Amino acid sequence: MNTHTPLTEDPASTHPRPDGPSHPGMARAFPEGRMALGLIAPLESFTGDVPVMEGHLELARGAEDAGFASLWVRDVPFLVPGEGDGGQLFDPWVYLGTLAAVTHRITLGTASTVLPLRHPAHVAKAAASVDRLSSGRMLLGLACGDRPGEVSAFGPGDADLGARLRDGWHYIRHVTGPSSGGFVSPLGEVAPGIDLLPKPPYGRLPMLMTGRGRQTPEWTAEHADGWLYTALDPERQRANTARWRRLTGETDGGRFKPYAQAGYVVLHDDPRSAPRPLIQGWSMGREPLLELFKAYEAAGVNQLMMNLRHNTRPAAEVMAEIAEWLLPHFPPGPDH
């Protein structure tokens, strides 16, 4: 049953899609046919669950100047014991607004906004605002969340989080489109003539799925503009990217939808140091890391999103080494 009833035309079919150079953030973050490197905030090496966030804006500008493709922030409203760190501490939308003001080229994104815990009207308004303030550098990553301990604080009770994500997704897609026609959703009714402003400056707000989102791959391939997935070995990712491109229709001449993966990166002092085990990431010297990243590129990954928190060296030092030795092999896509 379709519980989302546009009272006029469906805007998803009437305005441009953010493929290729039509959206600057997508073009820089996801160069078609190769891989770029991004960073996940906070740009800090720390132990425990809470970063200090000292000099973080200077580090963000340094990441842009070095040539990293993107900078991603996380949606962590509560610090839940045993369920991960506090992210970049600041509210993601306040922080993205600040980052938009102090950077000029680097793509900005959420990885990810926990959509079932937020009303989609607020998410749409915030994301479209950042997209316009940053001149088209905002990518909206969406997820169901992976911290059960925070769900009750938002009051959805026993609601189906997967269904709430779908409802919220359709809601955002409608209100950020060009039409002011009405829309009926389980999350609210937008009466005809009511419109949400601002509109995305490049016609369509890029929306990316993070993880599975309690959806089928077929649903994600149809509705998402890209997929952000977890760290797996290159051969498993090769299988995933091949399936993804079949589902999106790219292998049959359809439009390019990127596939990215996120993981922790620990860079050893010795550039030839052999890999060591690291859950959800990679720990080794820069030379084997370069070869591993080349394998991911060959497997069809379009961006590798790096979290530096587990390093013993300062993050700025690790970023500088990656920028000197790895970034030349994986430059960002073109700037507009």
Secondary structure, DSSP 8 states (H G I E B T S, - for coil): ----EESS--GGGTS----GGGSHHHHHH--TTS-EEEEES-----SSS----TTHHHHHHHHHHHT-SEEEE----S--TTS---TTSS-HHHHHHHHHHH-SSSEEEEEEEEGGGS-HHHHHHHHHHHHHHTTS-EEEEEE--S-HHHHGGG--TT--HHHHHHHHHHHHHHHTSS----EEETTEEE-TT---SS--TTSS--EEEES-TTS-HHHHHHH-S-EEEE---HHHHHHHHHHHHHHHTGGGT-----EEEEEEEEE-SSTT---B--TTEEEE-HHHHHHHHHHHHHTT--EEEEE-TT-SS-HHHHHHHHHHHTGGGS------
